[in-house]
């Protein structure tokens, strides 16, 4: 890609390569020209453990693990972890770079040769002092180069089996994804490899997110083995050593002022949306709000941002995603973000002098306004609106009169919304961005939310909505005085306001008043969403922000009992019927209940709900909390998902239990079913139980001389 620099600037053009589908998103072991485009190590808790391990390994102590497995999928930083460990080992052994050079030769074979699956080096011979350490590294356990006759899962079993119980003069470092790990366990079970099965079951349990998952480092029952689930820890949470979160460092590097065009040097001037985004995110409070929004999406969706995701997201938010352009020689090249913005500004200016401007001229103002990071993050608009808008413009006769500025604005909006119905996001982050809009869109934030628009001023979103619903000119006048919107946003709002005024003209309205009202509704909704997203993203005033903030406290704070008191009470009320717990005796889980007269229900005392403390020794921070439901043998763990937590908070505000989301109902039904099995076999609980039969109030219970059937009120 040709790179243009303005006033010595490196960004935003260099940010294009940060995306996962460009060179910046792929890391090759011991290759300085690949991987992290920011060229700085982003520390995590795992890297701290690996550094300690590399420093302790030369001592030969029996307490130091000899086998280290890094478990996770692509983009989670496994290769970076391996490379960092090699550098730390080289330093701790005093190899003076010889270990790095030796491994680099092995991992970069001659042209035409495949990278071997396993590289073995006598690290002791390269050390400055006498040492006997043989180092084996498997960069990717799914590879089979050099062992084409065996499957990756079988090779993993052979390697682990040969290492367990081996002398402390060897070390094994391996990156493995969960698929290969599962295949290896299946192979061990099918072929009665009991020792390998026991080890692989321990590894699989340790890297899971179960409430009772055992220690990872060292692996419970195998002190010579350490494993780590790389996809369990959040990159948006500060590591245990108190350093900044990796995502915080990354966004900070991408918005470093010295690497961006100096004021006045960008070809798009003050109309460049990317330089405007950098100016906003270089302020600590706005950067913190973006990081908080990304963290909340992790908590709400259960999907964790990987390193590759964050690099791709940063690239998209600050450099956009643009097609290649033709050069003067006819070849294609990738336009720099600033050039792309400057071209849109030029198209916008030329549009007024062209009799029949094309789509690219009409949509230019809208793309400039929606290329800021706030609108790139929350990018979706109502589907189907473009079709409805086009039909109404035809009815009003405004689709052909391109001599009017208002008609051009309306057609530009229609074309822009139509193009947004297609595939326009980078495939590497499209699912995550779509999920963010569906979950956190500020357009659906509570009207009662108070949003800061300056250091001293705040507004209620309800006041903003009210003004935009009446007229665009009133809404613009209300928000303009705070000087919080960009020139691009103000330009689009001004054009939409003129169109809104035109649609109020009796000459236009009397033709098709209903169509004119529908178009005005679309304009005002679009404008209000644009403003909401612009100002709310800066302060993380997203949909359900108070609930998300409370849920984050529950997940991340050590004192969970204080935060979970109300949650425990509400879940107990949802699982129980008053002071009783009911078990259906006529259906199994998932089946509909029979008619009331044919039902038989076991009624026992209320099932308690408590917090479930989790053991974090030798493990990553748990990304989810659990509640303990029931007691004794019938006790069951229930995951406190965001959906359940949100439902509890909404119940506190008056939501009817009948309106609970299906996911929450399914979770509660599953918990009830899991409780029911042990309950019907628990003699202690059955002593005070009773059976309710039919619809006439008949119950069967224990009396001094055996079982007695009576009416409900008679017992």
N, C-alpha and C positions, 0 to 999 in steps of 0.2 A: 504494500500500500504506500502510495506517495504521501509524504507527510509535509504539511505546511506549518511554519512557525511564525508567529506574529510577535514582534518585540521580544524574541528569545523564548517564547512560550512553548511548552511541551504538550500541554493539555489544551483542549479536549481531544485533539487528533489521536494522541497516543492511547487514550482510553478505549478506542475502538478495539484494540488488540486485547483488552482485558476480558472480552466476552469468551464464553466457553467454546463457541464455534470458530474462534480465531486462535492464533498461536499462543496467546497469553493464558489460555485456560487449560493447557495440557502440560504436565510436568514430566520430564524425562530424567531418570536418575543420574546425578552427577553431571548434568548439562547446564551450564550457567546461562545459556541462551534460551532456556525454556522455563515453563512453570510460572511462578508468581511474578507477574509483571511489575509489581512494586518493589521487587528485589529486597524485601525485608522479611525476616522470619516473624510470623504471627504466632506468638506463644500460646499454648494451651496447657491444661493440666497434664495431658499425656506427654507433651514435650518435656515438661519438668521431670516427670518420672523417668523418661528415657535418658535424660541428661544425668540424673542420679545413678541410673543403672550403668551407663557407660563409664562413669567415674568409679563405681564400685567393682565392676567386672574384673579388672586386672588383679584385684586382691585375691581372687580365688575363694572367697568366703563361701561356706556352704549355704548361707542364708540368701545369697544372691541368685535369682532365677537364671537358669541357663537357656530356657526356651521362652521366647517372647512372640506372641501372635497378635497382630493388629488386625482387627476384624471390622470390615465396613465396605461400602460400595464405592463407586467412582466419585471423584471430586471431594473426598473427605480428608485429603492431605496425607494419605499413607506414604506416598513416595517422598514427600517433603520430610515426613517423620523418619523414614529410613535414611535419607541423605544426612539429616541433622545428626542422627545417631552415629553414622560413620565418621563425621567430622569430630564429634565429641570423643569417640573411641580413639581416633588418630591422636588427639591431643592428650588424652589420659594415659595412653601407652607410650607417648613420646616418640611417635613414628615420624614426626617432622614432614608430614605430607605423603610419606611412602605408602601408607595404607590406602589413602584416597586415590593415589595414582594407580596402584595395583588393581583396585576394584573398578576404577574407571575404565581401565583397559579391558577388563572382563565384561563389563556391561555395555561397552561400545565396540563390538567385534568388527572385523573387516567387512567391507561392503558385500552383500549377498549372504552373509551368515546371520542366523537368528540369535537373539540374546538368549543365553542359556537360562533354564528355569532356576537352577541353583548354582550359586557361585561360592566356592570355598577358598579361603585364603588362610595361610599360616600367619596370623597376626603377631604371634610371639616372636617370630624371626625378624619382623620389621620393627619391633619395639626397641627403645633405647636401652632397656635393661633386660636381663634374662627373664623370659616369660614363656609359658607354654599355653597358648590360647589359639585354638582353631575356630575361625569364624565362618559360619554358613549363613548366606542371605538368600531368601527367596523373595524377589521383588513382587511377583504376582503368582499366587498359588494356582491360578487357573491356567497357567502356561504349561506346556508339555515338551518344549524344545529340548532335544537330546534324549527324550524318553517317549518317543512317538507311539510305542506299543502299549503304553499304560495310560489310564485316565488320570485326570488331575486329582480326583478324590483318592484314588489308590496310591498315587505318589505321596500325597499328604500323609496318609496312614503309615506308609513305609518310613517316611522321614521322622515322624513323631515316635513311632515304635522303636526306631534305632537310637533315638536320643534319650528317651526316658531311662533313667538309671545309669546313663553314661557318666564318665568321669567329669570332674569340674574343669577340665582343660578345653572344653568345647562350648560354643554358644551358637544359638540358632535364632535368627530374626526373620519373621515371615509376615507378609501381607496376604490376607485371605478374605474373600467375600463370603457372605452367609450362604450363598448357593453351593459353593464347593464344600463348605463345612457341613451342610445338611447332606449332601451327596456322600461325603465320607462316612457320616454316621449311619446312613442307610446301608452302605456297603459293609460296614463293620457288623451291623445287625444281621444282614442277610447271610454273611459268611462266618458267623459265630466267632468273630475276633473279639473275644471278651475284654482283653486288656485295652485294646484300641477303643472299644465301645464305651468302656467306663470313662476313659479320658475324654473322648469326644462328647459324651453326654454332660460331663462336668463343664467343658468349654461352652457348649451350647446353652446350658442353664445360666452360666455366669454372664454371658453377653446378652441375655434376654432382659426384658424390662419387668419381669415378674416381681411380685411383692416380696418374695422370699429368695430372690436370686443370690447365690453365694458370692464369696469374695472373688475378685478377678486377679488382683495383684497382691500376693501370690494366689494362684488358683487353689480353691479349697480342696484338700486331699492330695494335692500335687505341689509341694513347696518349690520344686524346681521349674515350675511352669508359671508364666504370667500372661494374661490375655487382657485386651482392652477393646470395648466396643466404641469405635471412633464416631459412630453415628448417634451416640447417646447424649453427648454434651453439646450445649448451645454455644455458638460462636458469638452470641450477643450478651453473654454473661461474663463478668470479670472472673479470671482464673483465681485459684485459691491464694496465689502469691500476691494478690492485690494489684497486679498490673492491669492495664486497660484491656477491655474485651477486644478480640481480633477484629470484629466488625467496626468497632470504634476507631481503631488504628487505620483500618483500610479506608474508611470514608474520609478520615482526616488527611491521609496522604493524597487521595484523589482530589481534594478541594484545596490543596496548598496554594495560596495566592501567587507565590513566586513562579509556579509552573503554568499559570494561565496567562492569556494575553493581557498586557498592560492596558489600562483604561484608554480608550480611543484607538487602540491598535487592531481590534477585531474588525474584520471586513463588514460584519453586520451591525457594528456600532452598538447602541443601547438596545437594539431590537433582537440581539442574540439570546435565545432562550437558555442556551447552555451556560453562557457566561453569567446570566442572571441566576441560574440554579446554583452555580458555584458561589456567587456572592451571598446567597441565602444560607447555604449549608456550611459555609466557612464560619458562621456564627455558632458558638457552642450550643446555645439553647435550641436552635433549629436542627442541628445535627443530632442532638439528644432526642428530639421529638421523632425524627425519622427512625432512629435505632429502636426507640420504644415501640413504634408502630410495627416494625419488623418482628420484634420480640413477641408482641401481642399476637401476631399472626401465627407464630410458632405455637404458642400456648393454645390458641383457639382451634387450630387445625390439627395439631399433633405432628405437623411436618417440620422437620428441622432444616434450616438453611445450611448447606454445605459450603466449603470454600469456593467451589466452582460456581455455585448459585450466586454467592455474594459478589464475586468478580463480574459475572455476567450482569447482575442487577445494577452494580455501580456503573458499568459501561453503558447500559441502556438509559439510566436516569440522567447521566451527565454528558453522554455523547450521542444518544439516539440510535436509531437503526435505519439506515438509509441505503437505497439501491446504488449500484455503480452508475457513474455518469460518463458520457462520451467526451473524449479530449479532442483537440483540434486535428489530430491525426486519425481520428476515427476509432481509436482503441478505447477500452473501458478502464476506468480506475475508480477507486472509492473516494468520493468527495469527503473532505474533512467536515466535521459538524459545523464549523463557523462558515465555511463556504456554502454549505447547504442552506444555512439560515440567510446568508447574504443573497443567495439566489431567490429565495422566497420573498425577501423584502423588495427585490427588483421586480419580480412578477407582480406583486401587489401594487407597486407604483405604476407599472405599465398598463395595468388593467383598465384604468380610467380612460386611456387614450385609444383603446381597441374597441371597435364596434361590437364584435361578438367574441368576447374572451372565452377561452376554453376552460376546462375544469381546473387545470393547474393554476390559472390566474385567479379563479373564483375561490378556490379553497386555500390559497396561500395564507390569508390572515388567520384562518382557523388552525392550520398546522403550526404556525408560529406561536399562537396563544396556548396551544395544548402540548407543546414540546418541553415545557418546564417540568422539573422533576415531580411536582405535585400531580400534574395531569398525566405524566408517564406512568406514575404509580397507580393512580386511580383513573383508568383509561376508558372504561366502558360507558356507552350511552345506550339508551333504550333501543332494543331491536324492534324493527317494524315502524319506527317513527319516520324514517326516511321515505318509506313508501307512502305513508299517510300524508306527509308533508308535500310530496310531489303531486299527489292527487288533488289536494286542496289548492295548491298554487295554480294548477290547471283550471280549476273551477273559478278561481278569482282572476284568471287571465294575467297572472304575474310571472309566468314561466317563460314568456317570449319577449317581454318588454325589457331588454337588457340595457336600454338607454337610461333607465332609472337605477340609481345607486341602490335603492332598497330592494329591487328585484334581483340585482346581482348578489346582494348579501343573502337573500333567501335561497337562491339557487346554490350559492356556495355552501351554505349550511346543509342543504339537501344532499349535495355531492359528498361533502365531508362525512355525514352520517352514513351514507350508502357505503363508502369505502371502509368505514369502521366495522361494517358487518363481515368483512372478509378476514383473511389471515394476514395480520400486519405486525405481530409480535415475533421476536426471536424464539425459535423453537426451544432453545435451552431454558428459557424461563417463562414461557407462555402459561403453563399450568399454574405456576406459583402466583403470577400476576393476576390471573383470572380469579384465583381463590381469594386474593387480597381484596379485590373489588367486591366480591360477593359477601365477604365477612366484615370488612371494616370501612366501607365507603362512607366518607364524611357527608355525602349527600343524604344519608339516612341517620345522621347523628340527631340526638334529641333536640327539639326546638328550645328546650330549657337550658341547653348547654351555653356556658359563657366562654367566649373565645377572645384571647388577647389579640388586638390588631396593632398595638404599638406598646412601647414600654410603659405607658401610663393609661392606656384606654382598653376597655373590653366591650364587647357587644353580645347581645343575646341572639342566637341563631334564629329564634322566632321573630325578632324584629326585622332581621334581614329577609326572611321568607315573606313576611307580611308586605314589605315594601316592593319586593320584586313581583309578588302576585298581583299588585295593583297596577304597576307600570314599570317598565325598564328604566325610564328616566328618573323615577323616584328612588329605585334601588341603587342606581349608579351614583346619584347625588349623595345618598346616605353613606356609601362605602368609599367614595372618592376622597373625601376629606381626611381620611386616615392615611392616605398615601401608601397603601399596602399592596396594591396591584401593580403588575408590570406594565410597561407601555404596550406590549402585545395584547394583554388581556383588556386593557382600557380601549384599545383600538377596536377590538371585536365587539365589546359591549356598546361602544358608541354606534357602530354600524347596526347592531341588532336593535338599539333604541330607536334609530331612525326608521327601521322597518316596522317596529312596533307602533310607532306614531302613525306611519302610513296606513297600517291596517285598521287604525281607529278612525280614519277618514271616512265620512259618510258615503263618499263617491265609491269607495272600495267595498265598504261593508254592505251597502244595500244590494249588491249583486248576490252575494252568498254570505249572509251574516254568520251562519253556523260555521262555515269554512274559515272565515276570518278569525272567529273566536278560537277555533282549534289551532290555527297557526300561531296566534298570539300566546296561547297556552304553551306550545312547544318552545317558542322563543324565550319566554319567561322562565320556564323550567330549565332550559339549557343554560341561560345566563346565571340563574341562581346556583345551579350545580357547579358551574365554572368558578364562581366566587367562593362558594362553600369549600370546594376542594383546595383552592389556592390558599385561603387563610387558615383552614382547619388543619391541613397537613403540617403546617409549620409548628403547631402546638400539640399534635397528636390528638386532636379533638375528633376522634373517629366514632363510628357507631359503637354503642355499648362500652365506651371508654371507662366509665366508673366500674363496671363489672369486670372488665379485663384487668384493670389495675388491682382490684381486690383479689382476683384469681392469681395474678402474678405474685402478690404477697404470700398467698397460701403456698404456692409451689416453691418459692425461693427462700422464705423466712424459716429459721430454725424453730421458732415458737409457733408451731402449727395449731396447737390446742386452742390458743386464744382466737385465731382467725376462723377456726372450724366449728366453734360452738354452735352458731346458728345453723350451719350446714348439717351438722349431726342431728340436731333437733328436727329439722325439716325432713331429712331422709328417713328418720325413724317414723315420723307421721305418715310418710308416703308408703312405707313398707308394711306398716301395721294398720289394722282397722280399730281405731280407738285404743283400748288397752289389750287388744287381742291380736294374735297372728293366725291367719287362716291358711290352711293347706287343703287344696281340692283333692278329693279321693276318687273322683270319677273321670278325671282327665289327666293326660300327661302334658308336658311342656309343649306349647305351640298349638295345642288343640283348642277349639272353641268350647266354652262351657255349655253343658246340656241345659234344657229348660229347668227353671227354678224348682219345680216339683220333683225333679230327678237328681238333684244335686246332693252330694254328701261332702261335708266340709269338716275337717279336723280343726278344732280351735284350741290353741295353746296360749300360754301367757306371752305378753309382748316381747318381741325380739329386740334386744338392745343394740344400739349403734354407737361405736366409739372410734376414736382416731386410731390409726394403725401405724405405730412407729416402725420405720424401716432402718435396717442396718446398712450404713454407708461405708463401713471399714473396707478399704481396698477396692472401692467401687466408685464410679462416677456419681455425681449428684443425680438423684432420681428425678426424671423429668415429669413425674406424675405422682400424686398422693393416693393413698388407699384408705378406705374406711373399713372397720371390722364390724361385721353384722352377725348377730347371734352370739351364742356363748357355748362353751364346752366343745363337744365334738361337732356340733352343727355350725360353728363359727366359720364365716366365709369372708374373703376380702372382696371389696367392691371398689373399682377404680373411680376416683373422683375426676371425671372428665369435665371439660369446659362446658359441654352441653348440660350436664347434670348440675354443675355449679351455677350456671346462668339460670336454669329452671328454678333452683332454690331461691335465688335472689328475686326472681320475678314472682314467685309465690309469696315472698315477703311483701311485695308491692301490690298484692291482690289478685294475681293470676289464678284462675280456677284450675285445680288439678286435672280436670277433663281436657284442658287445652295444652297439656304438656306435649313437647315434640315427640315424634315416634322413637327417635334414638334414645331418649330418656326413659320412655315407657318400656322399650325393649330391654334396657339395662336393668331396670327395676324388676321386670318380670323374670329376667335371668337370675338375678339375685334371689328372688323368692323361690324359684325352682331349685336352685342349688341348696337353699336352706331346707326345703321341704323333705328331701331325701333323708338326711340324717335325723331330722326331727321325728319322723314316723318310726324311727328305730331307737330313739332315745327313751329309755324306760323312766328316767327321772322326770323328763318333761311330760310324758304321757300320764303320770300319776294325777296331775291336776288338769288334764285335758278333757275335752268333751267333743262329741260329734253332733253336728247340726245336719238334720236330714229333711229334705223336701222344703216346701214353702209354707207349711202350717205351723212352724215354730217348734217342731219335735227335736229334742236333743237326747243324746245318749251319754251318760256319764257314770263314773264309779260311785257306788254307795257302800255302806258297811257290809252288805250281803251280796255284792257283785254289781253287774251293770244294770242300770235302771233307765228306762225311756220315759220322758215326761215332756210337758210343754216348757217352752223357754222360761216363762215366768215362774214355773213351779219348782225349779231346781234351786 
